[in-house]
Amino acid sequence: MHNGSNDIEDTTPSFKTVEDDGAYQLSKEEASQLAQRQYKFIQNLEAALVRIENKTYGVCRVTGKLIPKERLRLVPHATLTVEAKEMLAKKGRN
């Protein structure tokens, strides 16, 4: 039955545009990356808790020196002093 209305409601497309789909995909990828980073951070913190139990927390795994408290406050799961980290980075470039 035709009601005589000339509106376009029944002809309006109801599909997503390519831009919407692209934005959704990017958002999904960003969320996935964020979840991966958070998961890795939690794993690092759990490993730090194990080192606390083993009484090796705060000891550099390369030099055996104590990691400064300031560094541990910024990176609580650190396993290297800044010097050891820089030394390993230089070796990796060569």
N, CA, C and O of each residue as an XYZ file, in Angstrom:
376
protein
N       0.823     -1.179      0.000
C       0.000      0.000      0.000
C       0.874      1.251      0.000
O       1.841      1.321      0.759
N       0.565      2.204     -0.805
C       1.342      3.435     -0.925
C       0.629      4.531     -0.151
O      -0.566      4.757     -0.343
N       1.367      5.219      0.732
C       0.719      6.237      1.557
C       0.842      7.632      0.954
O       0.374      8.596      1.560
N       1.439      7.767     -0.187
C       1.519      9.054     -0.847
C       2.671      9.914     -0.359
O       2.826     11.043     -0.824
N       3.469      9.425      0.547
C       4.599     10.191      1.068
C       5.731     10.185      0.059
O       5.991      9.169     -0.585
N       6.401     11.312     -0.079
C       7.525     11.404     -1.002
C       8.867     11.394     -0.270
O       9.876     11.818     -0.834
N       8.895     10.917      0.979
C      10.178     10.902      1.687
C      11.076      9.812      1.110
O      10.638      8.959      0.337
N      12.352      9.867      1.512
C      13.335      8.923      0.968
C      13.784      7.912      2.006
O      14.806      7.250      1.821
N      13.050      7.783      3.081
C      13.445      6.912      4.167
C      13.685      5.473      3.702
O      14.638      4.824      4.135
N      12.814      4.983      2.819
C      12.947      3.594      2.386
C      14.026      3.404      1.325
O      14.334      2.265      0.972
N      14.610      4.483      0.808
C      15.655      4.364     -0.208
C      17.037      4.743      0.320
O      18.023      4.682     -0.415
N      17.110      5.131      1.586
C      18.397      5.519      2.174
C      19.255      4.271      2.367
O      18.799      3.292      2.959
N      20.506      4.297      1.866
C      21.357      3.112      2.023
C      21.660      2.851      3.495
O      21.842      3.783      4.278
N      21.711      1.583      3.857
C      21.970      1.230      5.250
C      23.296      0.496      5.405
O      23.491     -0.238      6.374
N      24.200      0.690      4.464
C      25.495      0.018      4.543
C      26.555      0.970      5.083
O      26.396      2.190      5.037
N      27.639      0.391      5.594
C      28.759      1.197      6.084
C      29.553      1.725      4.903
O      29.674      1.061      3.873
N      30.084      2.907      5.060
C      30.960      3.430      4.021
C      32.348      2.849      4.207
O      32.671      2.314      5.268
N      33.154      2.954      3.189
C      34.521      2.445      3.256
C      35.294      3.160      4.357
O      36.102      2.536      5.044
N      35.058      4.461      4.537
C      35.755      5.225      5.567
C      35.400      4.710      6.957
O      36.276      4.562      7.810
N      34.115      4.436      7.185
C      33.693      3.917      8.487
C      34.378      2.594      8.786
O      34.862      2.361      9.894
N      34.407      1.732      7.774
C      35.017      0.416      7.946
C      36.509      0.554      8.217
O      37.051     -0.165      9.057
N      37.183      1.467      7.519
C      38.617      1.694      7.734
C      38.901      2.224      9.119
O      39.858      1.793      9.763
N      38.088      3.150      9.590
C      38.258      3.708     10.933
C      38.035      2.630     11.979
O      38.750      2.567     12.979
N      37.037      1.779     11.746
C      36.765      0.686     12.679
C      37.951     -0.267     12.739
O      38.341     -0.706     13.821
N      38.525     -0.590     11.584
C      39.663     -1.511     11.528
C      40.861     -0.919     12.251
O      41.537     -1.620     13.005
N      41.136      0.373     12.029
C      42.249      1.031     12.698
C      42.027      1.011     14.202
O      42.952      0.719     14.961
N      40.834      1.313     14.632
C      40.511      1.314     16.051
C      40.717     -0.073     16.644
O      41.229     -0.209     17.755
N      40.324     -1.083     15.913
C      40.484     -2.471     16.365
C      41.970     -2.819     16.498
O      42.374     -3.462     17.467
N      42.774     -2.397     15.535
C      44.212     -2.656     15.572
C      44.859     -1.922     16.750
O      45.702     -2.487     17.447
N      44.467     -0.667     16.971
C      45.016      0.100     18.092
C      44.663     -0.560     19.417
O      45.504     -0.641     20.312
N      43.436     -1.030     19.548
C      43.013     -1.701     20.776
C      43.801     -2.985     20.985
O      44.168     -3.317     22.112
N      44.058     -3.697     19.913
C      44.835     -4.935     20.000
C      46.264     -4.644     20.444
O      46.810     -5.348     21.293
N      46.866     -3.606     19.871
C      48.234     -3.235     20.250
C      48.301     -2.805     21.710
O      49.235     -3.162     22.427
N      47.311     -2.041     22.144
C      47.267     -1.604     23.540
C      47.143     -2.806     24.467
O      47.824     -2.872     25.491
N      46.287     -3.750     24.120
C      46.113     -4.954     24.937
C      47.410     -5.752     25.007
O      47.758     -6.274     26.066
N      48.125     -5.852     23.893
C      49.399     -6.576     23.876
C      50.428     -5.896     24.776
O      51.151     -6.563     25.516
N      50.491     -4.553     24.707
C      51.442     -3.822     25.563
C      51.099     -4.002     27.033
O      51.989     -4.190     27.862
N      49.809     -3.944     27.360
C      49.397     -4.121     28.750
C      49.703     -5.530     29.238
O      50.150     -5.713     30.370
N      49.467     -6.519     28.395
C      49.770     -7.906     28.753
C      51.264     -8.082     29.023
O      51.652     -8.727     29.997
N      52.092     -7.511     28.164
C      53.547     -7.603     28.341
C      53.965     -6.903     29.632
O      54.817     -7.410     30.361
N      53.373     -5.741     29.921
C      53.700     -5.008     31.144
C      53.344     -5.842     32.375
O      54.118     -5.901     33.330
N      52.181     -6.484     32.354
C      51.765     -7.336     33.478
C      52.724     -8.506     33.639
O      53.089     -8.861     34.760
N      53.134     -9.106     32.531
C      54.107    -10.212     32.606
C      55.417     -9.734     33.229
O      56.008    -10.434     34.051
N      55.871     -8.540     32.836
C      57.105     -7.984     33.399
C      56.971     -7.735     34.896
O      57.905     -7.991     35.655
N      55.813     -7.236     35.323
C      55.589     -7.002     36.760
C      55.539     -8.324     37.531
O      56.055     -8.413     38.645
N      54.922     -9.346     36.942
C      54.888    -10.654     37.597
C      56.295    -11.230     37.733
O      56.623    -11.843     38.748
N      57.126    -11.032     36.708
C      58.519    -11.489     36.776
C      59.268    -10.718     37.865
O      60.117    -11.285     38.553
N      58.960     -9.437     38.023
C      59.590     -8.632     39.081
C      59.192     -9.169     40.460
O      60.016     -9.208     41.373
N      57.945     -9.578     40.607
C      57.504    -10.162     41.885
C      58.271    -11.447     42.195
O      58.611    -11.700     43.351
N      58.542    -12.246     41.187
C      59.340    -13.461     41.376
C      60.753    -13.086     41.819
O      61.322    -13.727     42.703
N      61.319    -12.042     41.202
C      62.670    -11.611     41.595
C      62.679    -11.095     43.031
O      63.665    -11.269     43.747
N      61.590    -10.465     43.454
C      61.502    -10.017     44.850
C      61.546    -11.229     45.769
O      62.277    -11.235     46.759
N      60.762    -12.260     45.442
C      60.758    -13.492     46.249
C      62.133    -14.150     46.266
O      62.552    -14.687     47.291
N      62.837    -14.109     45.132
C      64.171    -14.727     45.026
C      65.282    -13.835     45.554
O      66.450    -14.223     45.567
N      64.914    -12.649     45.985
C      65.869    -11.662     46.494
C      66.897    -11.235     45.440
O      68.054    -10.956     45.756
N      66.450    -11.193     44.194
C      67.310    -10.702     43.112
C      66.749     -9.424     42.496
O      67.307     -8.905     41.529
N      65.651     -8.915     43.050
C      65.046     -7.687     42.523
C      65.998     -6.521     42.739
O      66.585     -6.372     43.811
N      66.147     -5.689     41.697
C      66.982     -4.499     41.798
C      68.450     -4.761     41.520
O      69.289     -3.881     41.706
N      68.761     -5.975     41.073
C      70.147     -6.317     40.731
C      70.231     -6.454     39.210
O      69.456     -7.193     38.602
N      71.168     -5.743     38.612
C      71.346     -5.777     37.157
C      71.759     -7.176     36.723
O      72.693     -7.754     37.279
N      71.069     -7.714     35.738
C      71.359     -9.072     35.277
C      72.632     -9.160     34.441
O      73.112    -10.260     34.169
N      73.190     -8.017     34.027
C      74.432     -8.019     33.242
C      75.639     -7.734     34.132
O      76.630     -8.464     34.099
N      75.549     -6.674     34.922
C      76.707     -6.250     35.719
C      76.692     -6.789     37.140
O      77.738     -6.861     37.786
N      75.526     -7.167     37.633
C      75.413     -7.615     39.020
C      75.358     -6.465     40.015
O      75.292     -6.688     41.224
N      75.385     -5.230     39.507
C      75.311     -4.056     40.375
C      73.862     -3.751     40.724
O      72.939     -4.196     40.042
N      73.672     -2.982     41.800
C      72.325     -2.569     42.176
C      71.789     -1.548     41.179
O      72.507     -0.645     40.749
N      70.538     -1.703     40.824
C      69.867     -0.738     39.952
C      69.399      0.410     40.847
O      68.740      0.171     41.859
N      69.729      1.648     40.487
C      69.338      2.780     41.335
C      67.824      2.826     41.590
O      67.018      2.499     40.719
N      67.468      3.240     42.804
C      66.059      3.320     43.201
C      65.266      4.228     42.266
O      64.101      3.953     41.976
N      65.886      5.304     41.793
C      65.193      6.236     40.906
C      64.733      5.516     39.631
O      63.624      5.737     39.145
N      65.604      4.653     39.102
C      65.250      3.890     37.897
C      64.126      2.906     38.202
O      63.198      2.752     37.408
N      64.210      2.250     39.338
C      63.169      1.281     39.699
C      61.824      1.959     39.948
O      60.774      1.360     39.717
N      61.853      3.196     40.413
C      60.594      3.926     40.585
C      59.951      4.216     39.230
O      58.730      4.152     39.086
N      60.782      4.534     38.246
C      60.277      4.835     36.905
C      59.930      3.564     36.125
O      58.941      3.526     35.393
N      60.753      2.528     36.290
C      60.561      1.265     35.576
C      60.662      0.136     36.602
O      61.728     -0.461     36.753
N      59.581     -0.164     37.302
C      59.645     -1.120     38.407
C      60.063     -2.531     38.005
O      60.471     -3.320     38.857
N      59.969     -2.851     36.735
C      60.348     -4.190     36.279
C      61.738     -4.213     35.622
O      62.104     -5.196     34.978
N      62.507     -3.134     35.786
C      63.833     -3.051     35.160
C      64.736     -4.185     35.646
O      64.752     -4.531     36.827
N      65.480     -4.745     34.708
C      66.459     -5.794     35.050
C      67.878     -5.358     34.710
O      68.833     -6.105     34.925
N      68.011     -4.142     34.177
C      69.318     -3.621     33.775
C      69.517     -2.215     34.312
O      68.564     -1.447     34.439
N      70.759     -1.885     34.627
C      71.082     -0.487     34.888
C      71.044      0.232     33.545
O      71.081     -0.414     32.497
N      70.972      1.539     33.563
C      70.964      2.307     32.318
C      72.251      2.036     31.545
O      72.224      1.906     30.321
N      73.372      1.952     32.248
C      74.659      1.712     31.595
C      74.658      0.365     30.872
O      75.106      0.268     29.729
N      74.157     -0.663     31.538
C      74.120     -1.997     30.922
C      73.186     -1.999     29.716
O      73.486     -2.623     28.698
N      72.071     -1.313     29.824
C      71.124     -1.243     28.709
C      71.762     -0.552     27.508
O      71.615     -1.008     26.375
N      72.474      0.552     27.759
C      73.149      1.267     26.675
C      74.257      0.418     26.069
O      74.458      0.432     24.855
N      74.977     -0.323     26.911
C      76.061     -1.190     26.441
C      75.482     -2.278     25.516
O      76.045     -2.548     24.455
N      74.377     -2.892     25.912
C      73.751     -3.917     25.084
C      73.216     -3.329     23.785
O      73.270     -3.979     22.741
N      72.707     -2.116     23.842
C      72.189     -1.466     22.639
C      73.330     -1.206     21.644
O      73.156     -1.381     20.438
N      74.482     -0.792     22.149
C      75.631     -0.541     21.264
C      76.094     -1.837     20.634
O      76.425     -1.861     19.448
N      76.126     -2.917     21.398
C      76.542     -4.214     20.854
C      75.571     -4.683     19.785
O      75.973     -5.301     18.799
N      74.295     -4.387     19.981
C      73.272     -4.787     19.029
C      73.375     -4.060     17.708
O      72.955     -4.576     16.673
N      73.936     -2.858     17.742
C      74.094     -2.070     16.506
C      75.285     -2.542     15.690
O      75.336     -2.320     14.481
N      76.220     -3.178     16.325
C      77.450     -3.612     15.609
C      77.253     -4.929     14.931
O      78.174     -5.437     14.290
